[in-house]
Amino acid sequence: MTDIQELLLSRIRDVADYPEPGVMFKDITPLLADPAAFTALTDTLAEIATNTRATKVVGLEARGFILGAPVAVRAGLGFIPVRKAGKLPGATLRQAYDLEYGSAEIEVHAEDLTPDDRVLIVDDVLATGGTAEAAAQLIERAGAQVAGLAVLMELGFLGGRARLEPALKGAPLEALLQV
């Protein structure tokens, strides 16, 4: 484990039985409250953005906004929020996806992505991969190319990586921590 991985992992708190009994929630708020850890995370994700030759960063609602926006600034790129349906004004592209307990929809402003864009998707956790898969589909529908997906941590036991491989079409999936 690298020094950065050790720092990040040491700032993630386990919360038992949240949001329901039997779930071990990974709380990143202590990491965000620590300027050294948050800076290390931002710098590492910005390096991934640079290495993937991204031109824009997409952050997935809501914690992907917290991570993706400073990554975009640090890498000198534009930031595009992907939001839950009905939260963006103006013309949007919408993508439905299935969750383990139902379905949901996300949106992006139609004019925010162009065919010249290479987009890095940023989020805090890769779980089942449904939201990231829908975001990749939205990016493609907008005519842009997915440059990769970068997450703070991957919950490997939920199988999100395997689900995402077809949607990423060979673009890298970088998880800083595996839990």
N, CA, C and O of each residue as an XYZ file, in Angstrom:
716
protein
N       0.848     -1.177      0.000
C       0.000      0.000      0.000
C       0.897      1.245      0.000
O       1.872      1.323      0.747
N       0.548      2.209     -0.848
C       1.337      3.442     -0.926
C       1.020      4.351      0.262
O       0.036      4.150      0.974
N       1.877      5.353      0.456
C       1.646      6.322      1.531
C       0.318      7.052      1.342
O      -0.404      7.297      2.308
N       0.000      7.398      0.093
C      -1.270      8.097     -0.163
C      -2.449      7.185      0.153
O      -3.424      7.628      0.759
N      -2.373      5.934     -0.245
C      -3.459      4.995      0.060
C      -3.628      4.838      1.568
O      -4.754      4.813      2.066
N      -2.516      4.733      2.298
C      -2.598      4.616      3.753
C      -3.236      5.859      4.370
O      -4.073      5.751      5.265
N      -2.835      7.047      3.886
C      -3.415      8.294      4.384
C      -4.918      8.322      4.123
O      -5.700      8.607      5.030
N      -5.322      8.031      2.898
C      -6.746      8.071      2.553
C      -7.540      7.068      3.384
O      -8.580      7.412      3.947
N      -7.061      5.851      3.461
C      -7.770      4.812      4.205
C      -7.886      5.166      5.686
O      -8.895      4.865      6.324
N      -6.853      5.802      6.226
C      -6.888      6.170      7.652
C      -7.914      7.252      7.948
O      -8.270      7.463      9.107
N      -8.396      7.943      6.917
C      -9.357      9.032      7.108
C     -10.783      8.644      6.711
O     -11.673      9.494      6.683
N     -11.001      7.367      6.406
C     -12.343      6.877      6.081
C     -12.862      6.114      7.285
O     -12.235      5.168      7.761
N     -14.015      6.542      7.765
C     -14.595      5.964      8.980
C     -15.651      4.932      8.612
O     -16.488      5.172      7.741
N     -15.609      3.788      9.275
C     -16.647      2.774      9.133
C     -17.791      3.095     10.090
O     -17.571      3.339     11.276
N     -19.017      3.092      9.561
C     -20.213      3.319     10.378
C     -21.096      2.077     10.221
O     -21.678      1.842      9.163
N     -21.181      1.308     11.273
C     -21.954      0.056     11.237
C     -23.452      0.327     11.199
O     -23.958      1.266     11.814
N     -24.136     -0.525     10.460
C     -25.601     -0.515     10.403
C     -26.176      0.801      9.896
O     -27.223      1.250     10.364
N     -25.489      1.418      8.939
C     -25.993      2.650      8.321
C     -25.933      2.496      6.812
O     -24.894      2.076      6.303
N     -26.955      2.802      6.087
C     -28.239      3.385      6.477
C     -29.267      2.360      6.957
O     -30.397      2.715      7.292
N     -28.864      1.084      6.989
C     -29.779      0.054      7.481
C     -28.970     -1.053      8.125
O     -27.772     -1.165      7.865
N     -29.589     -1.873      8.958
C     -28.864     -2.946      9.639
C     -28.124     -3.858      8.656
O     -28.653     -4.229      7.608
N     -26.893     -4.207      9.021
C     -26.082     -5.096      8.210
C     -25.178     -4.401      7.215
O     -24.324     -5.051      6.610
N     -25.338     -3.089      7.024
C     -24.508     -2.338      6.083
C     -23.369     -1.665      6.850
O     -23.586     -1.064      7.902
N     -22.142     -1.776      6.304
C     -20.994     -1.066      6.859
C     -20.722      0.121      5.932
O     -20.112     -0.041      4.874
N     -21.169      1.300      6.325
C     -21.050      2.520      5.520
C     -19.625      3.062      5.622
O     -19.045      3.115      6.706
N     -19.072      3.462      4.483
C     -17.740      4.061      4.424
C     -17.917      5.582      4.369
O     -18.269      6.134      3.326
N     -17.674      6.244      5.482
C     -17.882      7.686      5.623
C     -16.597      8.434      5.252
O     -15.564      8.277      5.903
N     -16.679      9.255      4.184
C     -15.485      9.995      3.737
C     -15.417     11.402      4.325
O     -14.491     12.146      4.003
N     -16.365     11.791      5.173
C     -16.320     13.161      5.700
C     -15.058     13.449      6.513
O     -14.572     14.579      6.455
N     -14.488     12.488      7.277
C     -13.214     12.796      7.943
C     -12.083     13.079      6.935
O     -11.218     13.916      7.196
N     -12.090     12.397      5.813
C     -11.091     12.643      4.766
C     -11.254     14.056      4.208
O     -10.272     14.777      4.033
N     -12.489     14.445      3.932
C     -12.744     15.781      3.391
C     -12.372     16.875      4.383
O     -11.982     17.970      3.977
N     -12.487     16.596      5.671
C     -12.173     17.581      6.709
C     -10.684     17.741      6.940
O     -10.258     18.708      7.570
N      -9.884     16.809      6.441
C      -8.427     16.850      6.616
C      -7.800     17.452      5.362
O      -7.795     16.799      4.319
N      -7.271     18.679      5.429
C      -6.761     19.314      4.210
C      -5.620     18.544      3.539
O      -5.516     18.554      2.312
N      -4.777     17.889      4.309
C      -3.687     17.120      3.700
C      -4.231     15.919      2.930
O      -3.783     15.645      1.817
N      -5.183     15.208      3.506
C      -5.757     14.033      2.849
C      -6.571     14.443      1.630
O      -6.473     13.812      0.577
N      -7.377     15.502      1.763
C      -8.206     15.957      0.646
C      -7.330     16.451     -0.501
O      -7.635     16.205     -1.668
N      -6.246     17.146     -0.171
C      -5.310     17.614     -1.207
C      -4.641     16.433     -1.902
O      -4.512     16.424     -3.126
N      -4.217     15.442     -1.129
C      -3.586     14.257     -1.727
C      -4.556     13.542     -2.659
O      -4.171     13.107     -3.745
N      -5.806     13.421     -2.240
C      -6.819     12.792     -3.086
C      -7.033     13.595     -4.358
O      -7.059     13.030     -5.451
N      -7.187     14.909     -4.225
C      -7.405     15.780     -5.384
C      -6.232     15.695     -6.356
O      -6.431     15.560     -7.564
N      -5.024     15.773     -5.835
C      -3.836     15.709     -6.696
C      -3.743     14.380     -7.431
O      -3.407     14.345     -8.615
N      -4.037     13.295     -6.740
C      -3.966     11.964     -7.361
C      -5.009     11.814     -8.462
O      -4.708     11.300     -9.539
N      -6.229     12.259     -8.195
C      -7.272     12.176     -9.221
C      -6.988     13.123    -10.386
O      -7.293     12.793    -11.532
N      -6.405     14.300    -10.111
C      -6.042     15.229    -11.192
C      -4.953     14.632    -12.077
O      -4.946     14.849    -13.289
N      -4.039     13.885    -11.479
C      -3.005     13.200    -12.265
C      -3.639     12.161    -13.189
O      -3.206     11.999    -14.330
N      -4.652     11.464    -12.705
C      -5.371     10.501    -13.545
C      -6.042     11.238    -14.705
O      -6.002     10.769    -15.843
N      -6.657     12.384    -14.423
C      -7.292     13.173    -15.488
C      -6.274     13.561    -16.552
O      -6.558     13.471    -17.746
N      -5.110     13.986    -16.131
C      -4.052     14.365    -17.069
C      -3.576     13.150    -17.869
O      -3.409     13.225    -19.087
N      -3.362     12.038    -17.174
C      -2.866     10.827    -17.838
C      -3.852     10.253    -18.842
O      -3.439      9.619    -19.814
N      -5.148     10.460    -18.630
C      -6.154      9.961    -19.565
C      -6.430     10.959    -20.692
O      -7.251     10.696    -21.572
N      -5.753     12.086    -20.663
C      -5.909     13.162    -21.657
C      -7.359     13.670    -21.680
O      -7.900     14.007    -22.733
N      -7.970     13.714    -20.491
C      -9.341     14.215    -20.385
C      -9.381     15.700    -20.719
O      -8.424     16.432    -20.467
N     -10.497     16.132    -21.287
C     -10.734     17.555    -21.522
C     -11.786     18.104    -20.566
O     -11.895     19.315    -20.376
N     -12.567     17.189    -19.960
C     -13.579     17.578    -18.977
C     -13.683     16.488    -17.918
O     -13.337     15.328    -18.139
N     -14.175     16.915    -16.761
C     -14.440     15.997    -15.657
C     -15.936     16.012    -15.390
O     -16.540     17.076    -15.251
N     -16.532     14.822    -15.318
C     -17.926     14.677    -14.914
C     -17.928     14.187    -13.481
O     -17.254     13.211    -13.150
N     -18.694     14.870    -12.621
C     -18.883     14.434    -11.244
C     -20.298     13.932    -11.068
O     -21.253     14.573    -11.508
N     -20.434     12.771    -10.418
C     -21.747     12.162    -10.216
C     -22.343     12.633     -8.896
O     -21.673     12.646     -7.863
N     -23.610     13.017     -8.949
C     -24.300     13.510     -7.757
C     -24.257     12.453     -6.661
O     -24.514     11.282     -6.940
N     -23.952     12.813     -5.471
C     -23.599     14.126     -4.966
C     -22.119     14.187     -4.576
O     -21.479     15.224     -4.754
N     -21.573     13.097     -4.049
C     -20.181     13.174     -3.595
C     -19.206     13.287     -4.762
O     -18.081     13.751     -4.577
N     -19.610     12.877     -5.939
C     -18.772     13.088     -7.118
C     -18.589     14.556     -7.436
O     -17.598     14.934     -8.061
N     -19.543     15.405     -7.011
C     -19.368     16.860     -7.160
C     -18.239     17.333     -6.261
O     -17.387     18.121     -6.672
N     -18.245     16.836     -5.018
C     -17.251     17.268     -4.029
C     -15.853     16.890     -4.485
O     -14.914     17.664     -4.298
N     -15.699     15.719     -5.077
C     -14.379     15.274     -5.529
C     -14.042     15.798     -6.919
O     -12.913     16.222     -7.162
N     -15.001     15.774     -7.824
C     -14.726     16.108     -9.219
C     -14.419     17.567     -9.477
O     -13.562     17.874    -10.306
N     -15.093     18.477     -8.791
C     -14.871     19.902     -9.044
C     -13.434     20.329     -8.738
O     -12.820     20.977     -9.586
N     -12.861     20.001     -7.567
C     -11.466     20.390     -7.346
C     -10.486     19.662     -8.265
O      -9.432     20.203     -8.601
N     -10.825     18.445     -8.670
C      -9.981     17.721     -9.625
C      -9.934     18.480    -10.947
O      -8.865     18.663    -11.529
N     -11.095     18.919    -11.414
C     -11.148     19.680    -12.668
C     -10.328     20.964    -12.561
O      -9.563     21.292    -13.468
N     -10.484     21.681    -11.468
C      -9.721     22.921    -11.273
C      -8.225     22.629    -11.266
O      -7.453     23.309    -11.943
N      -7.816     21.620    -10.505
C      -6.388     21.287    -10.388
C      -5.808     20.866    -11.736
O      -4.660     21.184    -12.046
N      -6.602     20.149    -12.542
C      -6.125     19.676    -13.846
C      -6.336     20.705    -14.960
O      -5.918     20.478    -16.096
N      -6.980     21.829    -14.647
C      -7.230     22.856    -15.658
C      -8.295     22.467    -16.666
O      -8.203     22.809    -17.844
N      -9.313     21.744    -16.194
C     -10.369     21.234    -17.069
C     -11.729     21.777    -16.652
O     -11.890     22.289    -15.545
N     -12.699     21.663    -17.543
C     -14.065     22.008    -17.205
C     -14.695     20.926    -16.353
O     -14.305     19.761    -16.413
N     -15.681     21.330    -15.554
C     -16.407     20.394    -14.699
C     -17.868     20.349    -15.123
O     -18.494     21.391    -15.318
N     -18.410     19.146    -15.267
C     -19.788     18.937    -15.685
C     -20.493     18.105    -14.607
O     -20.087     16.974    -14.340
N     -21.550     18.655    -13.982
C     -22.299     17.844    -13.022
C     -23.295     16.928    -13.728
O     -24.007     17.353    -14.638
N     -23.335     15.688    -13.307
C     -24.378     14.757    -13.729
C     -25.303     14.627    -12.532
O     -24.900     14.175    -11.460
N     -26.569     15.039    -12.737
C     -27.509     15.175    -11.628
C     -28.660     14.207    -11.742
O     -28.916     13.629    -12.799
N     -29.349     14.041    -10.628
C     -30.600     13.285    -10.632
C     -31.587     14.014    -11.536
O     -31.539     15.237    -11.664
N     -32.466     13.265    -12.149
C     -33.431     13.827    -13.090
C     -34.246     14.943    -12.438
O     -34.660     14.847    -11.283
N     -34.461     16.005    -13.219
C     -35.282     17.116    -12.773
C     -34.553     18.204    -12.024
O     -35.183     19.161    -11.573
N     -33.236     18.092    -11.873
C     -32.468     19.074    -11.104
C     -31.761     20.113    -11.967
O     -31.306     21.133    -11.450
N     -31.661     19.873    -13.263
C     -30.964     20.798    -14.156
C     -31.971     21.591    -14.992
O     -32.926     21.020    -15.517
N     -31.762     22.908    -15.117
C     -32.625     23.702    -15.988
C     -32.183     23.539    -17.442
O     -31.048     23.142    -17.705
N     -33.050     23.833    -18.359
C     -32.680     23.806    -19.774
C     -32.738     22.425    -20.371
O     -33.238     21.474    -19.770
N     -32.200     22.344    -21.596
C     -32.223     21.095    -22.356
C     -31.239     20.094    -21.751
O     -30.075     20.416    -21.514
N     -31.721     18.889    -21.508
C     -30.874     17.856    -20.914
C     -30.979     16.560    -21.699
O     -31.927     16.328    -22.449
N     -29.973     15.728    -21.497
C     -30.034     14.332    -21.918
C     -30.287     13.532    -20.650
O     -29.710     13.829    -19.604
N     -31.134     12.531    -20.731
C     -31.522     11.745    -19.561
C     -31.226     10.276    -19.819
O     -31.401      9.780    -20.932
N     -30.772      9.582    -18.767
C     -30.478      8.155    -18.873
C     -31.057      7.436    -17.657
O     -30.769      7.800    -16.517
N     -31.862      6.427    -17.903
C     -32.414      5.601    -16.829
C     -31.447      4.452    -16.543
O     -30.696      4.019    -17.418
N     -31.482      3.973    -15.309
C     -30.665      2.816    -14.939
C     -31.312      2.108    -13.769
O     -32.123      2.682    -13.042
N     -30.939      0.843    -13.601
C     -31.507      0.025    -12.536
C     -30.612      0.046    -11.311
O     -29.385      0.047    -11.403
N     -31.265      0.062    -10.173
C     -30.610     -0.059     -8.880
C     -30.991     -1.402     -8.284
O     -31.888     -2.081     -8.783
N     -30.301     -1.784     -7.210
C     -30.637     -3.047     -6.576
C     -32.036     -3.017     -5.971
O     -32.609     -4.073     -5.702
N     -32.598     -1.827     -5.753
C     -33.910     -1.701     -5.122
C     -34.914     -0.940     -5.976
O     -35.948     -0.515     -5.460
N     -34.647     -0.754     -7.259
C     -35.570     -0.018     -8.111
C     -34.854      0.549     -9.321
O     -33.966     -0.089     -9.886
N     -35.248      1.756     -9.716
C     -34.604      2.398    -10.850
C     -34.474      3.892    -10.564
O     -35.104      4.419     -9.647
N     -33.646      4.563    -11.366
C     -33.419      5.998    -11.218
C     -33.055      6.565    -12.582
O     -32.873      5.823    -13.547
N     -32.950      7.879    -12.651
C     -32.551      8.566    -13.875
C     -31.581      9.676    -13.520
O     -31.701     10.321    -12.478
N     -30.609      9.890    -14.414
C     -29.671     10.998    -14.266
C     -29.695     11.831    -15.535
O     -30.126     11.373    -16.594
N     -29.219     13.076    -15.405
C     -29.224     14.002    -16.536
C     -27.924     14.797    -16.594
O     -27.201     14.944    -15.608
N     -27.665     15.299    -17.790
C     -26.571     16.233    -18.038
C     -27.102     17.283    -19.000
O     -27.968     16.988    -19.823
N     -26.593     18.501    -18.905
C     -26.979     19.512    -19.892
C     -26.497     19.074    -21.274
O     -25.338     18.697    -21.448
N     -27.385     19.128    -22.234
C     -27.093     18.642    -23.577
C     -25.921     19.378    -24.214
O     -25.160     18.771    -24.967
N     -25.757     20.659    -23.935
C     -24.722     21.449    -24.603
C     -23.361     21.421    -23.897
O     -22.403     22.008    -24.399
N     -23.259     20.755    -22.752
C     -22.019     20.781    -21.987
C     -20.920     19.876    -22.531
O     -19.747     20.064    -22.208
N     -21.283     18.909    -23.343
C     -20.304     17.983    -23.911
C     -20.359     18.049    -25.431
O     -21.428     18.190    -26.024
N     -19.184     17.946    -26.050
C     -19.084     17.994    -27.503
C     -18.338     16.764    -28.012
O     -17.714     16.055    -27.221
N     -18.389     16.500    -29.309
C     -17.646     15.362    -29.861
C     -16.125     15.463    -29.662
O     -15.424     14.457    -29.768
N     -15.614     16.656    -29.377
C     -14.176     16.818    -29.139
C     -13.774     16.472    -27.705
O     -12.582     16.409    -27.403
N     -14.733     16.252    -26.827
C     -14.420     16.031    -25.415
C     -14.062     14.588    -25.102
O     -14.660     13.637    -25.605
N     -13.046     14.474    -24.239
C     -12.675     13.216    -23.585
C     -12.981     13.435    -22.109
O     -12.449     14.358    -21.493
N     -13.830     12.594    -21.544
C     -14.414     12.863    -20.236
C     -13.971     11.833    -19.201
O     -14.111     10.626    -19.399
N     -13.432     12.340    -18.089
C     -13.136     11.486    -16.942
C     -14.313     11.566    -15.984
O     -14.685     12.654    -15.542
N     -14.898     10.423    -15.661
C     -15.983     10.341    -14.689
C     -15.345     10.174    -13.311
O     -14.472      9.326    -13.125
N     -15.783     10.988    -12.345
C     -15.248     10.928    -10.984
C     -16.388     10.713     -9.999
O     -17.436     11.355    -10.076
N     -16.150      9.784     -9.065
C     -17.110      9.551     -7.985
C     -16.349      9.054     -6.767
O     -15.159      8.749     -6.841
N     -17.056      8.979     -5.643
C     -16.393      8.534     -4.425
C     -16.288      7.018     -4.352
O     -15.234      6.485     -4.007
N     -17.374      6.317     -4.675
C     -17.411      4.867     -4.500
C     -17.936      4.191     -5.764
O     -18.909      4.641     -6.369
N     -17.282      3.118     -6.143
C     -17.820      2.225     -7.165
C     -18.417      1.038     -6.416
O     -17.702      0.248     -5.799
N     -19.731      0.930     -6.482
C     -20.433     -0.180     -5.832
C     -20.910     -1.137     -6.927
O     -20.119     -1.927     -7.442
N     -22.185     -1.076     -7.283
C     -22.705     -1.969     -8.324
C     -22.425     -1.450     -9.728
O     -22.534     -2.206    -10.693
N     -22.067     -0.175     -9.862
C     -21.698      0.392    -11.157
C     -22.834      0.984    -11.960
O     -22.603      1.477    -13.065
N     -24.059      0.955    -11.445
C     -25.205      1.426    -12.215
C     -25.147      2.895    -12.583
O     -25.416      3.256    -13.729
N     -24.801      3.746    -11.633
C     -24.758      5.181    -11.913
C     -23.622      5.507    -12.873
O     -23.811      6.283    -13.810
N     -22.456      4.931    -12.656
C     -21.320      5.183    -13.550
C     -21.598      4.667    -14.957
O     -21.219      5.307    -15.938
N     -22.255      3.520    -15.062
C     -22.614      2.984    -16.373
C     -23.566      3.944    -17.089
O     -23.394      4.218    -18.276
N     -24.565      4.452    -16.373
C     -25.514      5.406    -16.971
C     -24.796      6.686    -17.387
O     -25.103      7.252    -18.436
N     -23.844      7.149    -16.578
C     -23.080      8.353    -16.933
C     -22.265      8.121    -18.200
O     -22.206      8.992    -19.068
N     -21.641      6.959    -18.313
C     -20.877      6.646    -19.527
C     -21.801      6.637    -20.748
O     -21.417      7.108    -21.819
N     -22.995      6.112    -20.594
C     -23.956      6.099    -21.690
C     -24.382      7.514    -22.067
O     -24.532      7.823    -23.249
N     -24.580      8.377    -21.063
C     -24.930      9.771    -21.328
C     -23.814     10.480    -22.093
O     -24.071     11.201    -23.057
N     -22.586     10.270    -21.657
C     -21.432     10.905    -22.310
C     -21.364     10.487    -23.770
O     -21.152     11.316    -24.655
N     -21.545      9.207    -24.012
C     -21.521      8.696    -25.382
C     -22.682      9.264    -26.204
O     -22.494      9.643    -27.359
N     -23.870      9.323    -25.617
C     -25.021      9.886    -26.323
C     -24.813     11.355    -26.668
O     -25.338     11.836    -27.672
N     -24.052     12.068    -25.846
C     -23.754     13.479    -26.117
C     -22.702     13.625    -27.217
O     -22.418     14.738    -27.660
N     -22.126     12.507    -27.656
C     -21.132     12.535    -28.718
C     -19.705     12.582    -28.221
O     -18.770     12.545    -29.021
N     -19.519     12.663    -26.912
C     -18.170     12.719    -26.341
C     -17.644     11.302    -26.098
O     -18.364     10.319    -26.269
N     -16.387     11.223    -25.700
C     -15.740      9.940    -25.444
C     -15.412      9.828    -23.957
O     -14.960     10.797    -23.347
N     -15.636      8.660    -23.377
C     -15.255      8.413    -21.991
C     -13.749      8.155    -21.972
O     -13.255      7.221    -22.603
N     -13.030      9.006    -21.233
C     -11.581      8.850    -21.098
C     -11.231      7.892    -19.977
O     -10.145      7.314    -19.967
N     -12.150      7.719    -19.027
C     -11.922      6.816    -17.912
C     -12.864      7.099    -16.770
O     -13.665      8.034    -16.809
N     -12.752      6.272    -15.753
C     -13.513      6.422    -14.518
C     -12.515      6.366    -13.379
O     -11.680      5.463    -13.326
N     -12.593      7.333    -12.457
C     -11.719      7.363    -11.294
C     -12.573      7.493    -10.040
O     -13.419      8.381     -9.938
N     -12.338      6.591     -9.086
C     -13.079      6.597     -7.830
C     -12.113      6.515     -6.658
O     -11.011      5.981     -6.778
N     -12.540      7.047     -5.537
C     -11.755      6.929     -4.310
C     -11.664      5.468     -3.896
O     -10.572      4.967     -3.629
N     -12.804      4.778     -3.838
C     -12.767      3.381     -3.409
C     -13.750      2.522     -4.196
O     -14.809      2.970     -4.637
N     -13.351      1.289     -4.344
C     -14.171      0.292     -5.039
C     -14.580     -0.786     -4.046
O     -13.743     -1.349     -3.340
N     -15.864     -1.060     -4.002
C     -16.387     -2.159     -3.193
C     -16.454     -3.377     -4.116
O     -17.496     -3.685     -4.695
N     -15.324     -4.055     -4.235
C     -15.159     -5.115     -5.215
C     -16.162     -6.235     -5.113
O     -16.514     -6.838     -6.127
N     -16.635     -6.532     -3.914
C     -17.569     -7.640     -3.708
C     -18.928     -7.393     -4.355
O     -19.739     -8.315     -4.444
N     -19.199     -6.142     -4.818
C     -20.479     -5.846     -5.450
C     -20.454     -5.965     -6.978
O     -21.494     -5.844     -7.624
N     -19.271     -6.201     -7.555
C     -19.182     -6.513     -8.976
C     -19.330     -5.359     -9.956
O     -19.593     -5.589    -11.136
N     -19.171     -4.138     -9.500
C     -19.337     -2.986    -10.381
C     -18.346     -2.929    -11.532
O     -18.697     -2.503    -12.633
N     -17.125     -3.348    -11.291
C     -16.092     -3.307    -12.345
C     -16.509     -4.150    -13.543
O     -16.411     -3.696    -14.683
N     -16.969     -5.362    -13.299
C     -17.381     -6.241    -14.405
C     -18.555     -5.641    -15.168
O     -18.613     -5.734    -16.394
N     -19.480     -5.032    -14.456
C     -20.633     -4.414    -15.109
C     -20.205     -3.252    -16.004
O     -20.805     -3.026    -17.055
N     -19.174     -2.517    -15.594
C     -18.765     -1.310    -16.309
C     -17.885     -1.562    -17.528
O     -17.826     -0.715    -18.419
N     -17.213     -2.683    -17.590
C     -16.268     -2.912    -18.682
C     -16.867     -2.664    -20.065
O     -16.223     -1.999    -20.877
N     -18.069     -3.164    -20.377
C     -18.620     -2.875    -21.708
C     -18.882     -1.378    -21.925
O     -18.644     -0.866    -23.019
N     -19.366     -0.677    -20.901
C     -19.690      0.749    -21.037
C     -18.435      1.606    -21.186
O     -18.470      2.641    -21.852
N     -17.324      1.183    -20.572
C     -16.079      1.964    -20.643
C     -15.323      1.737    -21.950
O     -14.460      2.538    -22.310
N     -15.632      0.672    -22.652
C     -15.041      0.397    -23.972
C     -13.516      0.535    -23.980
O     -12.942      1.169    -24.866
N     -12.880     -0.065    -22.989
C     -11.424     -0.063    -22.925
C     -10.823      1.106    -22.167
O      -9.619      1.104    -21.912
N     -11.613      2.103    -21.798
C     -11.100      3.222    -21.019
C     -10.749      2.706    -19.608
O     -11.405      1.793    -19.107
N      -9.732      3.277    -18.977
C      -9.297      2.764    -17.677
C     -10.289      3.060    -16.548
O     -10.987      4.074    -16.553
N     -10.324      2.144    -15.591
C     -11.064      2.328    -14.356
C     -10.044      2.334    -13.227
O      -9.416      1.314    -12.945
N      -9.882      3.474    -12.587
C      -8.897      3.634    -11.514
C      -9.609      3.761    -10.176
O     -10.373      4.702     -9.959
N      -9.359      2.813     -9.279
C      -9.863      2.878     -7.907
C      -8.652      3.033     -7.002
O      -7.766      2.178     -6.997
N      -8.608      4.131     -6.226
C      -7.464      4.379     -5.369
C      -7.401      3.391     -4.211
O      -6.320      3.035     -3.741
N      -8.565      2.955     -3.759
C      -8.637      1.976     -2.657
C      -9.590      0.860     -3.035
O     -10.612      1.098     -3.678
N      -9.257     -0.358     -2.637
C     -10.130     -1.520     -2.809
C     -10.574     -1.955     -1.425
O      -9.747     -2.249     -0.562
N     -11.888     -1.995     -1.217
C     -12.394     -2.438      0.085
C     -13.452     -3.511     -0.110
O     -14.004     -4.017      0.866
